[in-house]
């Protein structure tokens, strides 16, 4: 019989020093509004999977798409101006 052995020690042995850097955390913080806007858009789209979208659903999706585009524009403008390293 063959035994299955865990390799968790090998995988997690370096976990203490594998932390995000300050620059990576700053980048995540800058992208958080976009991520949240994309989650809202996904939520609005998921609601319509099992039913015919109502006018309210369509407005919610349009609003969420506009918010995603606005956040992408804001993020792109920040990176163009040199705020994001």
N, CA, C and O atoms as a Maestro MAE file, in Angstrom:
{
 s_m_m2io_version
 :::
 2.0.0
}

f_m_ct {
 s_m_title
 :::
 protein
 m_atom[340] {
  # First column is atom index #
  i_m_mmod_type
  r_m_x_coord
  r_m_y_coord
  r_m_z_coord
  i_m_residue_number
  s_m_chain_name
  s_m_pdb_residue_name
  s_m_pdb_atom_name
  i_m_atomic_number
  :::
  1 25 0.845 -1.178 0.000 1 A "UNK " " N  " 7
  2 3 0.000 0.000 0.000 1 A "UNK " " CA " 6
  3 2 0.890 1.240 0.000 1 A "UNK " " C  " 6
  4 15 1.862 1.319 0.751 1 A "UNK " " O  " 8
  5 25 0.554 2.181 -0.829 2 A "UNK " " N  " 7
  6 3 1.313 3.427 -0.934 2 A "UNK " " CA " 6
  7 2 0.725 4.459 0.015 2 A "UNK " " C  " 6
  8 15 -0.490 4.653 0.059 2 A "UNK " " O  " 8
  9 25 1.593 5.121 0.775 3 A "UNK " " N  " 7
  10 3 1.140 6.128 1.725 3 A "UNK " " CA " 6
  11 2 1.241 7.521 1.101 3 A "UNK " " C  " 6
  12 15 2.180 7.826 0.366 3 A "UNK " " O  " 8
  13 25 0.263 8.344 1.410 4 A "UNK " " N  " 7
  14 3 0.268 9.723 0.942 4 A "UNK " " CA " 6
  15 2 0.903 10.566 2.033 4 A "UNK " " C  " 6
  16 15 0.477 10.539 3.188 4 A "UNK " " O  " 8
  17 25 1.923 11.312 1.650 5 A "UNK " " N  " 7
  18 3 2.654 12.123 2.617 5 A "UNK " " CA " 6
  19 2 2.415 13.600 2.303 5 A "UNK " " C  " 6
  20 15 2.427 14.003 1.140 5 A "UNK " " O  " 8
  21 25 2.203 14.385 3.325 6 A "UNK " " N  " 7
  22 3 1.976 15.809 3.127 6 A "UNK " " CA " 6
  23 2 3.301 16.537 2.927 6 A "UNK " " C  " 6
  24 15 4.320 16.169 3.512 6 A "UNK " " O  " 8
  25 25 3.273 17.546 2.115 7 A "UNK " " N  " 7
  26 3 4.458 18.364 1.880 7 A "UNK " " CA " 6
  27 2 4.247 19.774 2.418 7 A "UNK " " C  " 6
  28 15 4.852 20.731 1.935 7 A "UNK " " O  " 8
  29 25 3.388 19.888 3.414 8 A "UNK " " N  " 7
  30 3 3.061 21.201 3.952 8 A "UNK " " CA " 6
  31 2 4.285 21.902 4.513 8 A "UNK " " C  " 6
  32 15 4.435 23.110 4.333 8 A "UNK " " O  " 8
  33 25 5.168 21.171 5.193 9 A "UNK " " N  " 7
  34 3 6.358 21.805 5.744 9 A "UNK " " CA " 6
  35 2 7.211 22.422 4.643 9 A "UNK " " C  " 6
  36 15 7.746 23.517 4.810 9 A "UNK " " O  " 8
  37 25 7.336 21.730 3.530 10 A "UNK " " N  " 7
  38 3 8.127 22.266 2.421 10 A "UNK " " CA " 6
  39 2 7.454 23.477 1.799 10 A "UNK " " C  " 6
  40 15 8.135 24.412 1.376 10 A "UNK " " O  " 8
  41 25 6.148 23.476 1.738 11 A "UNK " " N  " 7
  42 3 5.419 24.579 1.120 11 A "UNK " " CA " 6
  43 2 5.404 25.805 2.022 11 A "UNK " " C  " 6
  44 15 5.591 26.926 1.550 11 A "UNK " " O  " 8
  45 25 5.183 25.600 3.309 12 A "UNK " " N  " 7
  46 3 5.054 26.727 4.225 12 A "UNK " " CA " 6
  47 2 6.347 27.073 4.954 12 A "UNK " " C  " 6
  48 15 6.346 27.947 5.820 12 A "UNK " " O  " 8
  49 25 7.436 26.414 4.625 13 A "UNK " " N  " 7
  50 3 8.690 26.665 5.327 13 A "UNK " " CA " 6
  51 2 9.179 28.094 5.125 13 A "UNK " " C  " 6
  52 15 9.853 28.638 5.999 13 A "UNK " " O  " 8
  53 25 8.860 28.703 4.013 14 A "UNK " " N  " 7
  54 3 9.346 30.045 3.713 14 A "UNK " " CA " 6
  55 2 8.280 31.113 3.926 14 A "UNK " " C  " 6
  56 15 8.472 32.257 3.514 14 A "UNK " " O  " 8
  57 25 7.174 30.772 4.552 15 A "UNK " " N  " 7
  58 3 6.056 31.701 4.689 15 A "UNK " " CA " 6
  59 2 6.398 32.920 5.537 15 A "UNK " " C  " 6
  60 15 5.786 33.973 5.358 15 A "UNK " " O  " 8
  61 25 7.354 32.810 6.453 16 A "UNK " " N  " 7
  62 3 7.684 33.935 7.324 16 A "UNK " " CA " 6
  63 2 8.243 35.124 6.560 16 A "UNK " " C  " 6
  64 15 7.961 36.266 6.923 16 A "UNK " " O  " 8
  65 25 9.010 34.897 5.533 17 A "UNK " " N  " 7
  66 3 9.611 36.014 4.818 17 A "UNK " " CA " 6
  67 2 8.922 36.326 3.497 17 A "UNK " " C  " 6
  68 15 9.327 37.254 2.796 17 A "UNK " " O  " 8
  69 25 7.902 35.577 3.151 18 A "UNK " " N  " 7
  70 3 7.172 35.834 1.913 18 A "UNK " " CA " 6
  71 2 5.942 36.676 2.250 18 A "UNK " " C  " 6
  72 15 4.817 36.177 2.255 18 A "UNK " " O  " 8
  73 25 6.167 37.923 2.523 19 A "UNK " " N  " 7
  74 3 5.104 38.871 2.835 19 A "UNK " " CA " 6
  75 2 5.075 39.938 1.748 19 A "UNK " " C  " 6
  76 15 6.099 40.204 1.119 19 A "UNK " " O  " 8
  77 25 3.917 40.552 1.519 20 A "UNK " " N  " 7
  78 3 3.886 41.628 0.525 20 A "UNK " " CA " 6
  79 2 4.719 42.813 0.994 20 A "UNK " " C  " 6
  80 15 4.768 43.133 2.182 20 A "UNK " " O  " 8
  81 25 5.359 43.442 0.046 21 A "UNK " " N  " 7
  82 3 6.165 44.611 0.364 21 A "UNK " " CA " 6
  83 2 5.248 45.815 0.567 21 A "UNK " " C  " 6
  84 15 4.056 45.767 0.260 21 A "UNK " " O  " 8
  85 25 5.825 46.885 1.086 22 A "UNK " " N  " 7
  86 3 5.047 48.113 1.284 22 A "UNK " " CA " 6
  87 2 4.528 48.636 -0.053 22 A "UNK " " C  " 6
  88 15 3.400 49.123 -0.133 22 A "UNK " " O  " 8
  89 25 5.341 48.538 -1.100 23 A "UNK " " N  " 7
  90 3 4.918 49.001 -2.427 23 A "UNK " " CA " 6
  91 2 3.747 48.168 -2.952 23 A "UNK " " C  " 6
  92 15 2.822 48.710 -3.558 23 A "UNK " " O  " 8
  93 25 3.786 46.856 -2.722 24 A "UNK " " N  " 7
  94 3 2.686 45.997 -3.165 24 A "UNK " " CA " 6
  95 2 1.406 46.307 -2.393 24 A "UNK " " C  " 6
  96 15 0.320 46.331 -2.972 24 A "UNK " " O  " 8
  97 25 1.531 46.541 -1.101 25 A "UNK " " N  " 7
  98 3 0.354 46.905 -0.306 25 A "UNK " " CA " 6
  99 2 -0.216 48.246 -0.745 25 A "UNK " " C  " 6
  100 15 -1.434 48.418 -0.777 25 A "UNK " " O  " 8
  101 25 0.650 49.199 -1.085 26 A "UNK " " N  " 7
  102 3 0.181 50.496 -1.581 26 A "UNK " " CA " 6
  103 2 -0.557 50.332 -2.907 26 A "UNK " " C  " 6
  104 15 -1.585 50.972 -3.131 26 A "UNK " " O  " 8
  105 25 -0.037 49.477 -3.783 27 A "UNK " " N  " 7
  106 3 -0.691 49.243 -5.075 27 A "UNK " " CA " 6
  107 2 -2.061 48.606 -4.881 27 A "UNK " " C  " 6
  108 15 -3.019 48.959 -5.570 27 A "UNK " " O  " 8
  109 25 -2.153 47.671 -3.944 28 A "UNK " " N  " 7
  110 3 -3.446 47.040 -3.650 28 A "UNK " " CA " 6
  111 2 -4.422 48.076 -3.116 28 A "UNK " " C  " 6
  112 15 -5.596 48.083 -3.486 28 A "UNK " " O  " 8
  113 25 -3.935 48.944 -2.250 29 A "UNK " " N  " 7
  114 3 -4.804 49.983 -1.689 29 A "UNK " " CA " 6
  115 2 -5.316 50.929 -2.768 29 A "UNK " " C  " 6
  116 15 -6.469 51.358 -2.724 29 A "UNK " " O  " 8
  117 25 -4.459 51.255 -3.741 30 A "UNK " " N  " 7
  118 3 -4.893 52.123 -4.833 30 A "UNK " " CA " 6
  119 2 -5.924 51.448 -5.728 30 A "UNK " " C  " 6
  120 15 -6.808 52.113 -6.271 30 A "UNK " " O  " 8
  121 25 -5.815 50.122 -5.885 31 A "UNK " " N  " 7
  122 3 -6.714 49.390 -6.771 31 A "UNK " " CA " 6
  123 2 -8.006 48.943 -6.086 31 A "UNK " " C  " 6
  124 15 -8.919 48.464 -6.758 31 A "UNK " " O  " 8
  125 25 -8.098 49.090 -4.776 32 A "UNK " " N  " 7
  126 3 -9.276 48.624 -4.039 32 A "UNK " " CA " 6
  127 2 -10.584 49.220 -4.543 32 A "UNK " " C  " 6
  128 15 -11.550 48.471 -4.690 32 A "UNK " " O  " 8
  129 25 -10.679 50.532 -4.821 33 A "UNK " " N  " 7
  130 3 -11.957 51.050 -5.336 33 A "UNK " " CA " 6
  131 2 -12.376 50.398 -6.658 33 A "UNK " " C  " 6
  132 15 -13.562 50.154 -6.881 33 A "UNK " " O  " 8
  133 25 -11.418 50.119 -7.523 34 A "UNK " " N  " 7
  134 3 -11.734 49.448 -8.784 34 A "UNK " " CA " 6
  135 2 -12.204 48.025 -8.528 34 A "UNK " " C  " 6
  136 15 -13.168 47.569 -9.143 34 A "UNK " " O  " 8
  137 25 -11.541 47.330 -7.637 35 A "UNK " " N  " 7
  138 3 -11.931 45.956 -7.317 35 A "UNK " " CA " 6
  139 2 -13.356 45.923 -6.765 35 A "UNK " " C  " 6
  140 15 -14.153 45.069 -7.152 35 A "UNK " " O  " 8
  141 25 -13.672 46.843 -5.869 36 A "UNK " " N  " 7
  142 3 -15.019 46.896 -5.296 36 A "UNK " " CA " 6
  143 2 -16.066 47.234 -6.356 36 A "UNK " " C  " 6
  144 15 -17.172 46.693 -6.331 36 A "UNK " " O  " 8
  145 25 -15.722 48.124 -7.286 37 A "UNK " " N  " 7
  146 3 -16.645 48.464 -8.372 37 A "UNK " " CA " 6
  147 2 -16.883 47.249 -9.271 37 A "UNK " " C  " 6
  148 15 -18.007 47.009 -9.710 37 A "UNK " " O  " 8
  149 25 -15.826 46.487 -9.542 38 A "UNK " " N  " 7
  150 3 -15.982 45.293 -10.372 38 A "UNK " " CA " 6
  151 2 -16.828 44.236 -9.662 38 A "UNK " " C  " 6
  152 15 -17.599 43.522 -10.304 38 A "UNK " " O  " 8
  153 25 -16.685 44.135 -8.345 39 A "UNK " " N  " 7
  154 3 -17.516 43.190 -7.581 39 A "UNK " " CA " 6
  155 2 -18.987 43.606 -7.656 39 A "UNK " " C  " 6
  156 15 -19.865 42.757 -7.809 39 A "UNK " " O  " 8
  157 25 -19.257 44.902 -7.550 40 A "UNK " " N  " 7
  158 3 -20.641 45.384 -7.664 40 A "UNK " " CA " 6
  159 2 -21.223 45.068 -9.041 40 A "UNK " " C  " 6
  160 15 -22.382 44.667 -9.153 40 A "UNK " " O  " 8
  161 25 -20.418 45.250 -10.083 41 A "UNK " " N  " 7
  162 3 -20.879 44.924 -11.435 41 A "UNK " " CA " 6
  163 2 -21.167 43.432 -11.553 41 A "UNK " " C  " 6
  164 15 -22.184 43.035 -12.123 41 A "UNK " " O  " 8
  165 25 -20.291 42.622 -11.026 42 A "UNK " " N  " 7
  166 3 -20.498 41.180 -11.074 42 A "UNK " " CA " 6
  167 2 -21.752 40.780 -10.309 42 A "UNK " " C  " 6
  168 15 -22.509 39.922 -10.764 42 A "UNK " " O  " 8
  169 25 -21.975 41.391 -9.158 43 A "UNK " " N  " 7
  170 3 -23.202 41.119 -8.396 43 A "UNK " " CA " 6
  171 2 -24.445 41.475 -9.200 43 A "UNK " " C  " 6
  172 15 -25.421 40.725 -9.219 43 A "UNK " " O  " 8
  173 25 -24.400 42.620 -9.859 44 A "UNK " " N  " 7
  174 3 -25.553 43.051 -10.663 44 A "UNK " " CA " 6
  175 2 -25.802 42.086 -11.821 44 A "UNK " " C  " 6
  176 15 -26.952 41.818 -12.168 44 A "UNK " " O  " 8
  177 25 -24.743 41.571 -12.411 45 A "UNK " " N  " 7
  178 3 -24.896 40.633 -13.520 45 A "UNK " " CA " 6
  179 2 -25.383 39.266 -13.043 45 A "UNK " " C  " 6
  180 15 -26.189 38.622 -13.715 45 A "UNK " " O  " 8
  181 25 -24.897 38.829 -11.893 46 A "UNK " " N  " 7
  182 3 -25.294 37.520 -11.364 46 A "UNK " " CA " 6
  183 2 -26.784 37.485 -11.045 46 A "UNK " " C  " 6
  184 15 -27.443 36.465 -11.247 46 A "UNK " " O  " 8
  185 25 -27.312 38.596 -10.547 47 A "UNK " " N  " 7
  186 3 -28.737 38.654 -10.207 47 A "UNK " " CA " 6
  187 2 -29.607 38.322 -11.409 47 A "UNK " " C  " 6
  188 15 -30.679 37.739 -11.251 47 A "UNK " " O  " 8
  189 25 -29.168 38.679 -12.596 48 A "UNK " " N  " 7
  190 3 -29.990 38.497 -13.794 48 A "UNK " " CA " 6
  191 2 -29.805 37.132 -14.455 48 A "UNK " " C  " 6
  192 15 -30.422 36.873 -15.489 48 A "UNK " " O  " 8
  193 25 -28.985 36.263 -13.898 49 A "UNK " " N  " 7
  194 3 -28.751 34.956 -14.524 49 A "UNK " " CA " 6
  195 2 -29.997 34.083 -14.573 49 A "UNK " " C  " 6
  196 15 -30.232 33.403 -15.572 49 A "UNK " " O  " 8
  197 25 -30.789 34.091 -13.525 50 A "UNK " " N  " 7
  198 3 -31.900 33.155 -13.460 50 A "UNK " " CA " 6
  199 2 -33.262 33.796 -13.712 50 A "UNK " " C  " 6
  200 15 -34.302 33.195 -13.445 50 A "UNK " " O  " 8
  201 25 -33.240 35.008 -14.223 51 A "UNK " " N  " 7
  202 3 -34.514 35.660 -14.535 51 A "UNK " " CA " 6
  203 2 -34.310 36.679 -15.654 51 A "UNK " " C  " 6
  204 15 -33.182 37.039 -15.991 51 A "UNK " " O  " 8
  205 25 -35.389 37.119 -16.203 52 A "UNK " " N  " 7
  206 3 -35.334 38.165 -17.217 52 A "UNK " " CA " 6
  207 2 -35.049 39.491 -16.514 52 A "UNK " " C  " 6
  208 15 -35.751 39.855 -15.571 52 A "UNK " " O  " 8
  209 25 -34.026 40.212 -16.964 53 A "UNK " " N  " 7
  210 3 -33.683 41.474 -16.296 53 A "UNK " " CA " 6
  211 2 -34.820 42.487 -16.384 53 A "UNK " " C  " 6
  212 15 -35.417 42.680 -17.443 53 A "UNK " " O  " 8
  213 25 -35.106 43.121 -15.271 54 A "UNK " " N  " 7
  214 3 -36.097 44.185 -15.236 54 A "UNK " " CA " 6
  215 2 -35.406 45.503 -15.575 54 A "UNK " " C  " 6
  216 15 -34.186 45.545 -15.731 54 A "UNK " " O  " 8
  217 25 -36.172 46.560 -15.686 55 A "UNK " " N  " 7
  218 3 -35.584 47.878 -15.941 55 A "UNK " " CA " 6
  219 2 -34.672 48.277 -14.788 55 A "UNK " " C  " 6
  220 15 -33.625 48.887 -15.007 55 A "UNK " " O  " 8
  221 25 -35.055 47.945 -13.590 56 A "UNK " " N  " 7
  222 3 -34.226 48.241 -12.421 56 A "UNK " " CA " 6
  223 2 -32.891 47.500 -12.492 56 A "UNK " " C  " 6
  224 15 -31.844 48.064 -12.176 56 A "UNK " " O  " 8
  225 25 -32.935 46.223 -12.912 57 A "UNK " " N  " 7
  226 3 -31.699 45.453 -13.087 57 A "UNK " " CA " 6
  227 2 -30.808 46.094 -14.144 57 A "UNK " " C  " 6
  228 15 -29.597 46.205 -13.954 57 A "UNK " " O  " 8
  229 25 -31.400 46.512 -15.248 58 A "UNK " " N  " 7
  230 3 -30.631 47.136 -16.321 58 A "UNK " " CA " 6
  231 2 -29.977 48.431 -15.843 58 A "UNK " " C  " 6
  232 15 -28.824 48.709 -16.174 58 A "UNK " " O  " 8
  233 25 -30.713 49.216 -15.069 59 A "UNK " " N  " 7
  234 3 -30.137 50.462 -14.535 59 A "UNK " " CA " 6
  235 2 -29.002 50.170 -13.569 59 A "UNK " " C  " 6
  236 15 -27.981 50.859 -13.565 59 A "UNK " " O  " 8
  237 25 -29.187 49.145 -12.752 60 A "UNK " " N  " 7
  238 3 -28.131 48.784 -11.800 60 A "UNK " " CA " 6
  239 2 -26.866 48.355 -12.534 60 A "UNK " " C  " 6
  240 15 -25.764 48.734 -12.138 60 A "UNK " " O  " 8
  241 25 -27.011 47.569 -13.598 61 A "UNK " " N  " 7
  242 3 -25.848 47.131 -14.383 61 A "UNK " " CA " 6
  243 2 -25.182 48.318 -15.064 61 A "UNK " " C  " 6
  244 15 -23.956 48.429 -15.054 61 A "UNK " " O  " 8
  245 25 -25.977 49.206 -15.655 62 A "UNK " " N  " 7
  246 3 -25.395 50.400 -16.304 62 A "UNK " " CA " 6
  247 2 -24.633 51.254 -15.300 62 A "UNK " " C  " 6
  248 15 -23.528 51.720 -15.577 62 A "UNK " " O  " 8
  249 25 -25.234 51.452 -14.132 63 A "UNK " " N  " 7
  250 3 -24.586 52.251 -13.088 63 A "UNK " " CA " 6
  251 2 -23.277 51.599 -12.638 63 A "UNK " " C  " 6
  252 15 -22.275 52.285 -12.436 63 A "UNK " " O  " 8
  253 25 -23.290 50.286 -12.483 64 A "UNK " " N  " 7
  254 3 -22.089 49.567 -12.062 64 A "UNK " " CA " 6
  255 2 -21.011 49.630 -13.139 64 A "UNK " " C  " 6
  256 15 -19.829 49.772 -12.826 64 A "UNK " " O  " 8
  257 25 -21.414 49.524 -14.417 65 A "UNK " " N  " 7
  258 3 -20.428 49.642 -15.505 65 A "UNK " " CA " 6
  259 2 -19.800 51.028 -15.530 65 A "UNK " " C  " 6
  260 15 -18.592 51.165 -15.718 65 A "UNK " " O  " 8
  261 25 -20.629 52.063 -15.338 66 A "UNK " " N  " 7
  262 3 -20.098 53.434 -15.311 66 A "UNK " " CA " 6
  263 2 -19.124 53.631 -14.163 66 A "UNK " " C  " 6
  264 15 -18.111 54.317 -14.300 66 A "UNK " " O  " 8
  265 25 -19.446 53.018 -13.025 67 A "UNK " " N  " 7
  266 3 -18.546 53.140 -11.877 67 A "UNK " " CA " 6
  267 2 -17.216 52.439 -12.143 67 A "UNK " " C  " 6
  268 15 -16.161 52.959 -11.781 67 A "UNK " " O  " 8
  269 25 -17.259 51.262 -12.772 68 A "UNK " " N  " 7
  270 3 -16.027 50.546 -13.123 68 A "UNK " " CA " 6
  271 2 -15.190 51.399 -14.075 68 A "UNK " " C  " 6
  272 15 -13.981 51.541 -13.889 68 A "UNK " " O  " 8
  273 25 -15.834 51.962 -15.091 69 A "UNK " " N  " 7
  274 3 -15.096 52.796 -16.039 69 A "UNK " " CA " 6
  275 2 -14.503 54.026 -15.360 69 A "UNK " " C  " 6
  276 15 -13.377 54.419 -15.663 69 A "UNK " " O  " 8
  277 25 -15.248 54.628 -14.453 70 A "UNK " " N  " 7
  278 3 -14.738 55.804 -13.738 70 A "UNK " " CA " 6
  279 2 -13.538 55.436 -12.869 70 A "UNK " " C  " 6
  280 15 -12.564 56.185 -12.810 70 A "UNK " " O  " 8
  281 25 -13.601 54.300 -12.203 71 A "UNK " " N  " 7
  282 3 -12.482 53.877 -11.356 71 A "UNK " " CA " 6
  283 2 -11.268 53.517 -12.206 71 A "UNK " " C  " 6
  284 15 -10.134 53.800 -11.821 71 A "UNK " " O  " 8
  285 25 -11.501 52.894 -13.357 72 A "UNK " " N  " 7
  286 3 -10.378 52.593 -14.253 72 A "UNK " " CA " 6
  287 2 -9.727 53.874 -14.754 72 A "UNK " " C  " 6
  288 15 -8.502 53.965 -14.831 72 A "UNK " " O  " 8
  289 25 -10.551 54.867 -15.096 73 A "UNK " " N  " 7
  290 3 -10.023 56.149 -15.548 73 A "UNK " " CA " 6
  291 2 -9.205 56.808 -14.444 73 A "UNK " " C  " 6
  292 15 -8.110 57.312 -14.695 73 A "UNK " " O  " 8
  293 25 -9.732 56.803 -13.232 74 A "UNK " " N  " 7
  294 3 -9.020 57.400 -12.103 74 A "UNK " " CA " 6
  295 2 -7.687 56.696 -11.869 74 A "UNK " " C  " 6
  296 15 -6.668 57.353 -11.653 74 A "UNK " " O  " 8
  297 25 -7.688 55.384 -11.911 75 A "UNK " " N  " 7
  298 3 -6.466 54.629 -11.709 75 A "UNK " " CA " 6
  299 2 -5.463 54.892 -12.829 75 A "UNK " " C  " 6
  300 15 -4.268 55.032 -12.572 75 A "UNK " " O  " 8
  301 25 -5.942 54.959 -14.065 76 A "UNK " " N  " 7
  302 3 -5.057 55.238 -15.189 76 A "UNK " " CA " 6
  303 2 -4.466 56.641 -15.096 76 A "UNK " " C  " 6
  304 15 -3.291 56.841 -15.403 76 A "UNK " " O  " 8
  305 25 -5.272 57.606 -14.676 77 A "UNK " " N  " 7
  306 3 -4.768 58.970 -14.531 77 A "UNK " " CA " 6
  307 2 -3.722 59.053 -13.426 77 A "UNK " " C  " 6
  308 15 -2.756 59.807 -13.544 77 A "UNK " " O  " 8
  309 25 -3.903 58.291 -12.363 78 A "UNK " " N  " 7
  310 3 -2.901 58.270 -11.294 78 A "UNK " " CA " 6
  311 2 -1.585 57.703 -11.789 78 A "UNK " " C  " 6
  312 15 -0.518 58.236 -11.486 78 A "UNK " " O  " 8
  313 25 -1.661 56.617 -12.557 79 A "UNK " " N  " 7
  314 3 -0.430 55.990 -13.042 79 A "UNK " " CA " 6
  315 2 0.247 56.871 -14.099 79 A "UNK " " C  " 6
  316 15 1.472 56.862 -14.214 79 A "UNK " " O  " 8
  317 25 -0.539 57.629 -14.870 80 A "UNK " " N  " 7
  318 3 0.046 58.545 -15.850 80 A "UNK " " CA " 6
  319 2 0.761 59.709 -15.184 80 A "UNK " " C  " 6
  320 15 1.763 60.210 -15.693 80 A "UNK " " O  " 8
  321 25 0.236 60.133 -14.044 81 A "UNK " " N  " 7
  322 3 0.850 61.285 -13.361 81 A "UNK " " CA " 6
  323 2 2.021 60.882 -12.486 81 A "UNK " " C  " 6
  324 15 2.674 61.742 -11.896 81 A "UNK " " O  " 8
  325 25 2.301 59.585 -12.389 82 A "UNK " " N  " 7
  326 3 3.456 59.126 -11.641 82 A "UNK " " CA " 6
  327 2 3.186 58.785 -10.190 82 A "UNK " " C  " 6
  328 15 4.127 58.540 -9.435 82 A "UNK " " O  " 8
  329 25 1.912 58.761 -9.770 83 A "UNK " " N  " 7
  330 3 1.603 58.439 -8.379 83 A "UNK " " CA " 6
  331 2 1.846 56.971 -8.076 83 A "UNK " " C  " 6
  332 15 2.239 56.628 -6.961 83 A "UNK " " O  " 8
  333 25 1.617 56.088 -9.059 84 A "UNK " " N  " 7
  334 3 1.807 54.666 -8.847 84 A "UNK " " CA " 6
  335 2 3.197 54.312 -9.317 84 A "UNK " " C  " 6
  336 15 3.574 54.623 -10.447 84 A "UNK " " O  " 8
  337 25 3.955 53.669 -8.466 85 A "UNK " " N  " 7
  338 3 5.329 53.296 -8.835 85 A "UNK " " CA " 6
  339 2 5.360 51.980 -9.562 85 A "UNK " " C  " 6
  340 15 6.431 51.512 -9.947 85 A "UNK " " O  " 8
  :::
 }
 m_bond[339] {
  # First column is bond index #
  i_m_from
  i_m_to
  i_m_order
  :::
  1 1 2 1
  2 2 3 1
  3 3 4 2
  4 3 5 1
  5 5 6 1
  6 6 7 1
  7 7 8 2
  8 7 9 1
  9 9 10 1
  10 10 11 1
  11 11 12 2
  12 11 13 1
  13 13 14 1
  14 14 15 1
  15 15 16 2
  16 15 17 1
  17 17 18 1
  18 18 19 1
  19 19 20 2
  20 19 21 1
  21 21 22 1
  22 22 23 1
  23 23 24 2
  24 23 25 1
  25 25 26 1
  26 26 27 1
  27 27 28 2
  28 27 29 1
  29 29 30 1
  30 30 31 1
  31 31 32 2
  32 31 33 1
  33 33 34 1
  34 34 35 1
  35 35 36 2
  36 35 37 1
  37 37 38 1
  38 38 39 1
  39 39 40 2
  40 39 41 1
  41 41 42 1
  42 42 43 1
  43 43 44 2
  44 43 45 1
  45 45 46 1
  46 46 47 1
  47 47 48 2
  48 47 49 1
  49 49 50 1
  50 50 51 1
  51 51 52 2
  52 51 53 1
  53 53 54 1
  54 54 55 1
  55 55 56 2
  56 55 57 1
  57 57 58 1
  58 58 59 1
  59 59 60 2
  60 59 61 1
  61 61 62 1
  62 62 63 1
  63 63 64 2
  64 63 65 1
  65 65 66 1
  66 66 67 1
  67 67 68 2
  68 67 69 1
  69 69 70 1
  70 70 71 1
  71 71 72 2
  72 71 73 1
  73 73 74 1
  74 74 75 1
  75 75 76 2
  76 75 77 1
  77 77 78 1
  78 78 79 1
  79 79 80 2
  80 79 81 1
  81 81 82 1
  82 82 83 1
  83 83 84 2
  84 83 85 1
  85 85 86 1
  86 86 87 1
  87 87 88 2
  88 87 89 1
  89 89 90 1
  90 90 91 1
  91 91 92 2
  92 91 93 1
  93 93 94 1
  94 94 95 1
  95 95 96 2
  96 95 97 1
  97 97 98 1
  98 98 99 1
  99 99 100 2
  100 99 101 1
  101 101 102 1
  102 102 103 1
  103 103 104 2
  104 103 105 1
  105 105 106 1
  106 106 107 1
  107 107 108 2
  108 107 109 1
  109 109 110 1
  110 110 111 1
  111 111 112 2
  112 111 113 1
  113 113 114 1
  114 114 115 1
  115 115 116 2
  116 115 117 1
  117 117 118 1
  118 118 119 1
  119 119 120 2
  120 119 121 1
  121 121 122 1
  122 122 123 1
  123 123 124 2
  124 123 125 1
  125 125 126 1
  126 126 127 1
  127 127 128 2
  128 127 129 1
  129 129 130 1
  130 130 131 1
  131 131 132 2
  132 131 133 1
  133 133 134 1
  134 134 135 1
  135 135 136 2
  136 135 137 1
  137 137 138 1
  138 138 139 1
  139 139 140 2
  140 139 141 1
  141 141 142 1
  142 142 143 1
  143 143 144 2
  144 143 145 1
  145 145 146 1
  146 146 147 1
  147 147 148 2
  148 147 149 1
  149 149 150 1
  150 150 151 1
  151 151 152 2
  152 151 153 1
  153 153 154 1
  154 154 155 1
  155 155 156 2
  156 155 157 1
  157 157 158 1
  158 158 159 1
  159 159 160 2
  160 159 161 1
  161 161 162 1
  162 162 163 1
  163 163 164 2
  164 163 165 1
  165 165 166 1
  166 166 167 1
  167 167 168 2
  168 167 169 1
  169 169 170 1
  170 170 171 1
  171 171 172 2
  172 171 173 1
  173 173 174 1
  174 174 175 1
  175 175 176 2
  176 175 177 1
  177 177 178 1
  178 178 179 1
  179 179 180 2
  180 179 181 1
  181 181 182 1
  182 182 183 1
  183 183 184 2
  184 183 185 1
  185 185 186 1
  186 186 187 1
  187 187 188 2
  188 187 189 1
  189 189 190 1
  190 190 191 1
  191 191 192 2
  192 191 193 1
  193 193 194 1
  194 194 195 1
  195 195 196 2
  196 195 197 1
  197 197 198 1
  198 198 199 1
  199 199 200 2
  200 199 201 1
  201 201 202 1
  202 202 203 1
  203 203 204 2
  204 203 205 1
  205 205 206 1
  206 206 207 1
  207 207 208 2
  208 207 209 1
  209 209 210 1
  210 210 211 1
  211 211 212 2
  212 211 213 1
  213 213 214 1
  214 214 215 1
  215 215 216 2
  216 215 217 1
  217 217 218 1
  218 218 219 1
  219 219 220 2
  220 219 221 1
  221 221 222 1
  222 222 223 1
  223 223 224 2
  224 223 225 1
  225 225 226 1
  226 226 227 1
  227 227 228 2
  228 227 229 1
  229 229 230 1
  230 230 231 1
  231 231 232 2
  232 231 233 1
  233 233 234 1
  234 234 235 1
  235 235 236 2
  236 235 237 1
  237 237 238 1
  238 238 239 1
  239 239 240 2
  240 239 241 1
  241 241 242 1
  242 242 243 1
  243 243 244 2
  244 243 245 1
  245 245 246 1
  246 246 247 1
  247 247 248 2
  248 247 249 1
  249 249 250 1
  250 250 251 1
  251 251 252 2
  252 251 253 1
  253 253 254 1
  254 254 255 1
  255 255 256 2
  256 255 257 1
  257 257 258 1
  258 258 259 1
  259 259 260 2
  260 259 261 1
  261 261 262 1
  262 262 263 1
  263 263 264 2
  264 263 265 1
  265 265 266 1
  266 266 267 1
  267 267 268 2
  268 267 269 1
  269 269 270 1
  270 270 271 1
  271 271 272 2
  272 271 273 1
  273 273 274 1
  274 274 275 1
  275 275 276 2
  276 275 277 1
  277 277 278 1
  278 278 279 1
  279 279 280 2
  280 279 281 1
  281 281 282 1
  282 282 283 1
  283 283 284 2
  284 283 285 1
  285 285 286 1
  286 286 287 1
  287 287 288 2
  288 287 289 1
  289 289 290 1
  290 290 291 1
  291 291 292 2
  292 291 293 1
  293 293 294 1
  294 294 295 1
  295 295 296 2
  296 295 297 1
  297 297 298 1
  298 298 299 1
  299 299 300 2
  300 299 301 1
  301 301 302 1
  302 302 303 1
  303 303 304 2
  304 303 305 1
  305 305 306 1
  306 306 307 1
  307 307 308 2
  308 307 309 1
  309 309 310 1
  310 310 311 1
  311 311 312 2
  312 311 313 1
  313 313 314 1
  314 314 315 1
  315 315 316 2
  316 315 317 1
  317 317 318 1
  318 318 319 1
  319 319 320 2
  320 319 321 1
  321 321 322 1
  322 322 323 1
  323 323 324 2
  324 323 325 1
  325 325 326 1
  326 326 327 1
  327 327 328 2
  328 327 329 1
  329 329 330 1
  330 330 331 1
  331 331 332 2
  332 331 333 1
  333 333 334 1
  334 334 335 1
  335 335 336 2
  336 335 337 1
  337 337 338 1
  338 338 339 1
  339 339 340 2
  :::
 }
}
